[in-house]
Structures are given as structure tokens and as C-alpha cells.
Amino acid sequence: MSDRIFEYQSHWLVRRTDTPNYHIYWCKPGTRRVRRKSTNTADFERAKECLIEFAEKRKRPSDQPPDDALILDGLNDYVELDMAGRASESRARSSLRMWSKFLSLCDVCFTSELTLDIQNEFVEWRRETMKSPRGEPSNAAILRDIAVLSAALNRMVVRRKLAVAPFIQRISPPPPRDRFLSIDELNRLFAACEEPHLLLFVQLALHTVQRPSAIFRLRTDRVFLERRRIEFRAPGEAVTNKRKATVRIGDALYGILRQAVERSRSGFVVEYQGQAVRGVRRSFRAACKRAGLGDEVVPYTLRHTGATLLAANGVPLWQVSGMLGHSLQRTTEIYAKHSSEFMQHATEMADKLFGGLGECSSARQTRAKLGESETCQAA
């Protein structure tokens, strides 16, 4: 960065070496984080006018929230104040990095500039930078980035840093995961798990059908062996849409958990060399490769596998729903087709009510083909 050429109300004008245009630089109050915005002009006088307009626009009356605000200020406040310490903090920070990079590329700063065209540009840019394992664009991460932005803007309104949040359009959510592992594939995966902490994670994921993040954050003091119960939600933890369930400990899981609790040095159930484990993507991917499983199999696949096999072997959907922490409606939408009793009562009743209605008509058609009389006696 070159020297400051002109300064106005804690904003300064800079002539960069990599572009003929002047840039506006400033720091967020209370931080050392430097932000910049291009003036889109190489004319010094016009650049000064742009800087003064920009600085004045950032000022707001003390008695009412402004009609416009800096997008990154809202995103930073949301991540630092609202998401700190939560399970989804790392994903929120990832979304912040994506928005920061995109807004810098397209030179957008204020909420008033978040037009539908800019939002569509973000979606297309995001699809170019991120592909699913199968090489197709995935909506999941983009949907999360948009949700983080929308939440941040709404929090700005609550904090009276913005009068009205701009409209943020949504994209279609990704389809439910269909990939699950068969018993043979699970046996191969178990045999390919070389690290004890990875094997423990796989066992817990299948037995409890919890999200990977919930398993990694599970502490030993929430495993109640004597009561045969695991409390995945910590005391006082806020209830979110991703509800954490209370799961019963079965006989097979009891011995596994007792050993893990006794050996834990970090206070977490899943640990590696005495430290809590935050993720197993690399070791899990390597195990899947050794087991001959495709790249589409990820740690979350185990949760879907456990729920699918439970439903397929006759476990009532309301019990599967309780373990997943889903609503019964959501569980039914995803797993009812795998249930051994799927639509059984309905199809049996349909057979009983309607099964004999077409017999007379079918008999007439058959006799007509054979040249016989179309007489049909009533039953």
C-alpha cells in the first residue's frame, strides 16, 4: 500500500501501484482491520469527492438507525458476537470469508448495493469456486452463505445499525441425501479404520445417528452409563433447528462407551493423543478409499445410513425421528420409503376396498377376445 495522499474523518485516499485508480482506506472503530474500496477514478479531485461522500454516508444520526450500512461490519459483528462458541461458528466464519472475498472482487460495500443482480452474481461465483465430490455444483454451501448474510443483516436491524434489511433471495435447498451404506460396505469400512479414534467415531455415528459435530463435542460428563443415556445437548445450551437428541445406550454401545470414558484425558469422548477431535475428514476419506467406497461417502453418510437401516428393519419412524432430533414429518419425508411397513396398511386397505371392482370388466374383455358371450353374472 502506498502513502496516504488525502485524509478525511478517519478515511484516507491511497494511490496503489497495481491500478491507476485511487482507493479509499479506513479502519473499523476499535479494531486494526483495514478495509478498502475503489473510487473507480484516476482523477485526484474526483477521488477526493468520492472519499468525502463515502465518509459522510457512513455517519449516522444517534437517534435513529441509518438507511444504509456496511455489509462486512454486520457480518463481522454477527460472527464475533452471535456465533462465538457455537457449533456452527467455523461455518459462519467460512461464509464470512466467502462474502468478504466476493464483495471485494465486485467492489460492493453497502447494504443498498445488495441488488438481486449482485446476489445472482454471488451464486454463480460461488458455484465456480466450489464443486461437490461428484463434480456437480452443490447448493448446500451456497445456501448456508446466504443464510449467514440474511441473519447478519437482520441482527443489524435488531442492533439499530440498519433501518431495514434488504431483501435476500433464497435458492432451492439440496435434495435429501440418498447414499447410504449396506452392511457389507459397513464391514469393509470397519476393517479399514486403522486409527482407534476413527473407529470410535464410526461406531458412535451408527449407534446414535447424531451429526458428526455433536459427536465431536460430546463430553464424558454427558454420558450416563448407569442410566444408559447420552445427553448430546449440554446443560444451558440454546435449542436450535438442529436439535440434539437424548439417546439410549444399547448393550453393544455400552462397552465401547465405558472404555472411551475411562481412557479419556481431554474430557471428550472422541479424542486423539489426549486432545479433542474436531473432525475426521482426512482419515475417514483414507479409510473409505481402502474400503473401496466412493468419494460421495462422507462422515455425515453414517447418520443417514444408521437411520435408513433402522427404518428398513422395522423400527417405527417416530423412534427414528426421536434419535435424529427431526420432526416426525421431516423423518417421514426422508426415511418412510425405506421402512419395511411403508404404506402397508394403506395398500392392504386399498386392496380390500377396490380389489374386486374391475373383475367383471376384465372378464368381459377376456371373453370378447375369445369370441364368447359378454354375459357377466353378478356375484
C-alpha positions as CSV (number, residue, x, y, z in Angstrom):
1,M,0.0,0.0,0.0
2,S,1.3,3.5,-0.9
3,D,1.3,6.5,1.4
4,R,-1.8,8.4,2.4
5,I,-2.5,11.2,-0.1
6,F,-5.6,12.8,1.5
7,E,-7.4,12.1,4.7
8,Y,-11.0,13.0,5.9
9,Q,-12.7,11.8,9.1
10,S,-10.5,8.7,9.6
11,H,-10.7,7.8,5.9
12,W,-7.7,8.2,3.7
13,L,-7.0,8.2,0.0
14,V,-4.3,5.9,-1.4
15,R,-2.8,5.5,-4.9
16,R,-2.0,1.9,-5.3
17,T,0.8,0.6,-7.5
18,D,-1.3,-2.1,-9.2
19,T,-4.0,0.1,-10.5
20,P,-4.3,3.7,-11.8
21,N,-7.5,4.3,-9.7
22,Y,-7.5,5.8,-6.2
23,H,-8.7,3.7,-3.3
24,I,-10.4,4.7,0.0
25,Y,-9.0,3.0,3.1
26,W,-10.4,3.0,6.6
27,C,-10.4,1.0,9.9
28,K,-13.4,-0.2,11.8
29,P,-13.6,1.6,15.2
30,G,-11.9,-0.4,17.9
31,T,-10.0,-2.7,15.5
32,R,-6.9,-2.6,13.4
33,R,-8.6,-4.3,10.4
34,V,-8.1,-2.1,7.4
35,R,-10.8,-2.0,4.7
36,R,-10.6,-0.6,1.2
37,K,-12.9,0.5,-1.6
38,S,-12.0,1.7,-5.1
39,T,-13.1,5.1,-6.2
40,N,-13.2,3.9,-9.8
41,T,-11.4,7.0,-10.9
42,A,-7.8,8.1,-11.6
43,D,-8.7,11.8,-11.2
44,F,-7.5,13.1,-7.8
45,E,-10.1,15.8,-7.3
46,R,-13.0,13.3,-8.2
47,A,-11.4,10.7,-5.9
48,K,-11.4,13.2,-3.0
49,E,-15.1,13.9,-3.7
50,C,-15.8,10.2,-3.6
51,L,-14.0,9.8,-0.3
52,I,-15.9,12.7,1.3
53,E,-19.2,11.3,0.1
54,F,-18.3,7.8,1.3
55,A,-17.2,9.1,4.8
56,E,-20.4,11.2,5.1
57,K,-22.5,8.2,4.1
58,R,-21.1,6.1,6.9
59,K,-22.1,8.7,9.5
60,R,-25.5,8.0,11.2
61,P,-27.7,10.1,13.5
62,S,-27.7,8.9,17.1
63,D,-31.5,8.9,17.4
64,Q,-32.4,6.6,14.5
65,P,-30.8,3.7,12.6
66,P,-29.4,4.5,9.1
67,D,-30.9,3.5,5.9
68,D,-27.6,2.1,4.7
69,A,-24.7,0.3,6.4
70,L,-21.5,-1.6,5.6
71,I,-22.2,-5.2,4.8
72,L,-18.9,-6.5,6.3
73,D,-19.5,-4.6,9.5
74,G,-22.7,-6.5,10.0
75,L,-21.2,-9.9,9.0
76,N,-18.2,-9.4,11.4
77,D,-20.5,-8.4,14.3
78,Y,-22.7,-11.4,13.7
79,V,-19.8,-13.9,13.6
80,E,-18.0,-12.3,16.6
81,L,-21.0,-11.6,18.8
82,D,-23.7,-14.1,17.9
83,M,-21.8,-17.1,16.7
84,A,-18.9,-17.2,19.1
85,G,-18.6,-20.5,20.9
86,R,-21.4,-22.2,18.9
87,A,-21.0,-25.4,17.0
88,S,-21.6,-23.6,13.6
89,E,-19.1,-20.8,14.3
90,S,-16.5,-22.3,11.9
91,R,-19.0,-22.5,9.1
92,A,-20.1,-18.9,9.8
93,R,-16.5,-17.8,9.6
94,S,-16.1,-19.6,6.3
95,S,-19.2,-17.8,4.9
96,L,-17.7,-14.5,6.1
97,R,-14.5,-15.2,4.2
98,M,-16.5,-16.0,1.1
99,W,-18.6,-12.8,1.3
100,S,-15.5,-10.7,2.1
101,K,-13.7,-12.0,-1.0
102,F,-16.7,-11.7,-3.3
103,L,-17.6,-8.2,-2.1
104,S,-14.0,-7.1,-2.6
105,L,-14.0,-8.5,-6.2
106,C,-17.2,-6.8,-7.2
107,D,-16.4,-3.6,-5.2
108,V,-19.6,-3.7,-3.2
109,C,-19.7,-2.3,0.4
110,F,-23.1,-1.0,1.4
111,T,-26.4,-2.9,2.0
112,S,-28.1,-0.8,-0.6
113,E,-25.8,-2.3,-3.2
114,L,-27.1,-5.9,-2.5
115,T,-29.3,-6.0,-5.5
116,L,-30.8,-9.2,-7.0
117,D,-28.2,-9.0,-9.7
118,I,-25.3,-8.9,-7.2
119,Q,-26.9,-11.8,-5.3
120,N,-27.1,-13.8,-8.5
121,E,-23.5,-13.0,-9.3
122,F,-22.5,-14.3,-5.9
123,V,-24.4,-17.6,-6.5
124,E,-22.7,-18.0,-9.9
125,W,-19.3,-17.1,-8.5
126,R,-19.7,-19.5,-5.6
127,R,-20.7,-22.3,-7.9
128,E,-17.5,-21.8,-9.8
129,T,-15.3,-21.9,-6.7
130,M,-17.0,-24.9,-5.1
131,K,-17.9,-28.2,-6.6
132,S,-19.5,-31.3,-5.0
133,P,-17.5,-34.6,-4.8
134,R,-19.3,-35.7,-8.0
135,G,-18.2,-32.7,-9.9
136,E,-21.7,-31.0,-9.9
137,P,-22.5,-27.6,-8.3
138,S,-23.8,-28.0,-4.8
139,N,-26.4,-25.7,-3.3
140,A,-25.7,-26.6,0.3
141,A,-22.7,-24.4,1.0
142,I,-24.3,-21.5,-1.1
143,L,-27.5,-21.8,0.9
144,R,-25.5,-21.6,4.1
145,D,-23.6,-18.5,3.0
146,I,-26.9,-16.7,2.0
147,A,-28.4,-17.7,5.4
148,V,-25.4,-16.2,7.3
149,L,-25.8,-13.0,5.3
150,S,-29.5,-12.8,5.9
151,A,-29.1,-13.4,9.7
152,A,-26.3,-10.8,9.9
153,L,-28.5,-8.2,8.2
154,N,-31.4,-9.0,10.5
155,R,-29.1,-8.6,13.5
156,M,-28.1,-5.2,12.3
157,V,-31.7,-4.2,12.3
158,V,-32.1,-5.5,15.9
159,R,-29.0,-3.6,17.0
160,R,-30.3,-0.5,15.3
161,K,-27.4,-0.3,13.0
162,L,-29.7,-0.5,10.0
163,A,-33.3,0.7,9.5
164,V,-34.5,-2.1,7.1
165,A,-32.7,-5.2,5.9
166,P,-32.6,-5.6,2.1
167,F,-34.4,-8.5,0.5
168,I,-32.3,-11.6,0.2
169,Q,-33.4,-14.2,-2.3
170,R,-33.1,-17.8,-1.5
171,I,-32.1,-20.7,-3.7
172,S,-33.5,-24.2,-3.7
173,P,-32.2,-26.4,-0.9
174,P,-30.2,-29.5,-1.9
175,P,-32.1,-32.8,-2.3
176,P,-32.0,-35.2,0.7
177,R,-29.0,-37.5,0.8
178,D,-29.8,-40.8,-0.8
179,R,-26.5,-42.5,-0.4
180,F,-26.3,-44.9,2.5
181,L,-24.0,-47.9,3.1
182,S,-25.0,-51.6,3.0
183,I,-24.0,-54.0,5.8
184,D,-21.2,-55.4,3.5
185,E,-19.9,-51.8,2.9
186,L,-20.0,-51.1,6.6
187,N,-18.0,-54.3,7.3
188,R,-15.4,-53.1,4.8
189,L,-15.3,-49.7,6.4
190,F,-14.8,-51.0,9.9
191,A,-12.0,-53.2,8.7
192,A,-10.4,-50.1,7.0
193,C,-10.5,-47.9,10.2
194,E,-6.9,-48.1,11.4
195,E,-7.0,-45.3,14.0
196,P,-8.9,-46.0,17.2
197,H,-10.5,-42.6,17.4
198,L,-11.9,-43.0,13.8
199,L,-13.3,-46.4,14.6
200,L,-14.9,-45.0,17.8
201,F,-16.5,-42.1,15.7
202,V,-17.9,-44.6,13.2
203,Q,-19.4,-46.7,15.9
204,L,-21.0,-43.7,17.7
205,A,-22.3,-42.3,14.4
206,L,-24.1,-45.5,13.6
207,H,-25.4,-46.3,17.0
208,T,-26.6,-42.8,17.9
209,V,-27.3,-41.4,14.3
210,Q,-26.1,-38.0,15.5
211,R,-24.4,-35.3,13.4
212,P,-20.6,-35.5,13.4
213,S,-20.3,-32.1,15.1
214,A,-22.5,-33.3,18.0
215,I,-20.3,-36.5,18.4
216,F,-17.1,-34.5,18.4
217,R,-18.4,-32.1,21.0
218,L,-19.8,-34.9,23.3
219,R,-18.1,-34.7,26.7
220,T,-17.7,-37.7,29.1
221,D,-19.9,-36.0,31.7
222,R,-22.9,-36.2,29.4
223,V,-22.5,-40.0,29.1
224,F,-24.6,-41.6,31.9
225,L,-23.7,-45.2,31.8
226,E,-25.6,-46.2,34.9
227,R,-28.8,-44.7,33.4
228,R,-28.0,-46.0,29.9
229,R,-28.4,-42.5,28.4
230,I,-26.4,-39.9,26.4
231,E,-27.3,-36.2,26.6
232,F,-26.0,-34.7,23.4
233,R,-27.2,-31.2,24.3
234,A,-25.2,-29.6,27.0
235,P,-27.0,-28.0,30.0
236,G,-27.9,-24.5,29.2
237,E,-27.1,-24.9,25.5
238,A,-29.5,-23.0,23.3
239,V,-32.0,-25.1,21.3
240,T,-31.6,-24.5,17.6
241,N,-33.2,-26.0,14.4
242,K,-30.5,-28.7,14.6
243,R,-31.9,-30.3,17.7
244,K,-29.6,-32.6,19.7
245,A,-31.3,-35.7,21.0
246,T,-31.1,-37.8,24.1
247,V,-30.1,-41.3,23.0
248,R,-30.4,-44.6,24.9
249,I,-27.2,-46.6,25.3
250,G,-27.6,-50.2,23.9
251,D,-25.7,-53.3,25.0
252,A,-23.3,-53.1,22.2
253,L,-22.5,-49.4,22.7
254,Y,-22.2,-49.7,26.5
255,G,-18.9,-51.5,26.5
256,I,-17.5,-49.1,23.8
257,L,-18.5,-46.0,25.7
258,R,-17.3,-47.3,29.1
259,Q,-13.9,-47.9,27.7
260,A,-13.8,-44.5,25.9
261,V,-14.9,-42.6,29.1
262,E,-12.3,-44.4,31.2
263,R,-9.5,-43.6,28.8
264,S,-10.4,-40.0,28.1
265,R,-7.8,-37.4,29.1
266,S,-9.4,-34.4,27.5
267,G,-12.9,-34.8,28.9
268,F,-14.3,-35.6,25.4
269,V,-15.5,-39.0,24.3
270,V,-13.7,-38.9,20.9
271,E,-10.1,-37.8,21.3
272,Y,-6.7,-38.3,19.7
273,Q,-3.5,-38.3,21.7
274,G,-5.2,-36.8,24.6
275,Q,-6.8,-34.0,22.6
276,A,-10.3,-33.4,21.5
277,V,-11.0,-34.3,17.8
278,R,-12.6,-31.6,15.7
279,G,-13.0,-33.6,12.5
280,V,-12.0,-36.8,10.8
281,R,-12.4,-36.0,7.1
282,R,-8.9,-36.9,6.1
283,S,-8.7,-40.2,8.0
284,F,-12.3,-41.1,7.0
285,R,-11.6,-40.4,3.3
286,A,-8.5,-42.6,3.5
287,A,-10.5,-45.4,5.2
288,C,-13.2,-45.2,2.5
289,K,-10.5,-45.4,-0.2
290,R,-9.1,-48.6,1.5
291,A,-12.6,-50.0,1.8
292,G,-13.4,-49.3,-1.9
293,L,-16.1,-46.7,-1.2
294,G,-16.7,-43.7,-3.4
295,D,-15.9,-40.1,-2.8
296,E,-19.5,-39.4,-2.2
297,V,-19.3,-41.2,1.2
298,V,-18.6,-38.6,3.9
299,P,-18.8,-38.7,7.7
300,Y,-22.4,-37.5,7.5
301,T,-23.3,-40.5,5.4
302,L,-23.1,-42.6,8.6
303,R,-26.0,-40.7,10.2
304,H,-28.1,-41.3,7.1
305,T,-27.0,-44.9,7.0
306,G,-28.0,-45.6,10.6
307,A,-31.4,-44.0,10.2
308,T,-32.1,-45.8,6.9
309,L,-31.2,-49.2,8.2
310,L,-33.2,-48.7,11.4
311,A,-36.3,-47.8,9.3
312,A,-35.7,-50.6,6.9
313,N,-35.6,-53.2,9.7
314,G,-39.0,-52.2,11.2
315,V,-38.1,-49.5,13.8
316,P,-41.1,-47.1,14.0
317,L,-40.4,-43.8,12.3
318,W,-41.4,-41.9,15.4
319,Q,-38.5,-43.6,17.3
320,V,-36.1,-42.9,14.4
321,S,-37.3,-39.3,14.5
322,G,-36.5,-39.0,18.2
323,M,-33.0,-40.3,17.7
324,L,-32.4,-37.9,14.8
325,G,-33.8,-34.9,16.5
326,H,-36.0,-34.3,13.5
327,S,-39.7,-33.6,13.4
328,L,-41.7,-36.7,12.6
329,Q,-42.8,-35.0,9.3
330,R,-39.2,-34.5,8.2
331,T,-38.2,-38.1,9.1
332,T,-41.2,-39.4,7.2
333,E,-40.3,-37.4,4.1
334,I,-36.8,-38.9,4.0
335,Y,-37.0,-42.4,5.5
336,A,-40.6,-43.7,5.1
337,K,-39.7,-45.2,1.7
338,H,-37.1,-47.4,3.5
339,S,-39.5,-48.7,6.2
340,S,-40.5,-52.3,6.0
341,E,-44.1,-51.2,6.7
342,F,-44.1,-48.4,4.3
343,M,-47.7,-47.8,3.2
344,Q,-48.5,-51.4,4.2
345,H,-51.8,-50.6,5.9
346,A,-52.9,-48.2,3.2
347,T,-52.2,-50.7,0.4
348,E,-53.9,-53.5,2.2
349,M,-57.0,-51.4,2.7
350,A,-56.9,-50.3,-0.9
351,D,-56.8,-54.0,-2.0
352,K,-59.8,-54.7,0.3
353,L,-61.9,-51.8,-0.9
354,F,-61.1,-51.7,-4.6
355,G,-59.6,-55.1,-5.4
356,G,-62.8,-56.6,-6.8
357,L,-64.1,-53.6,-8.7
358,G,-62.6,-54.3,-12.1
359,E,-63.0,-58.1,-12.1
360,C,-66.3,-58.1,-14.1
361,S,-65.0,-55.6,-16.7
362,S,-61.8,-57.7,-17.1
363,A,-63.8,-60.9,-17.6
364,R,-65.9,-59.3,-20.3
365,Q,-62.8,-58.1,-22.2
366,T,-61.2,-61.5,-22.0
367,R,-64.4,-63.3,-23.3
368,A,-64.7,-60.7,-26.1
369,K,-61.3,-61.6,-27.3
370,L,-62.2,-65.2,-27.3
371,G,-65.5,-64.6,-29.1
372,E,-67.6,-65.7,-26.1
373,S,-70.7,-64.2,-24.7
374,E,-70.3,-61.0,-22.7
375,T,-72.7,-62.2,-20.1
376,C,-71.4,-61.4,-16.6
377,Q,-73.3,-62.6,-13.6
378,A,-73.3,-60.5,-10.5
379,A,-71.5,-62.0,-7.5
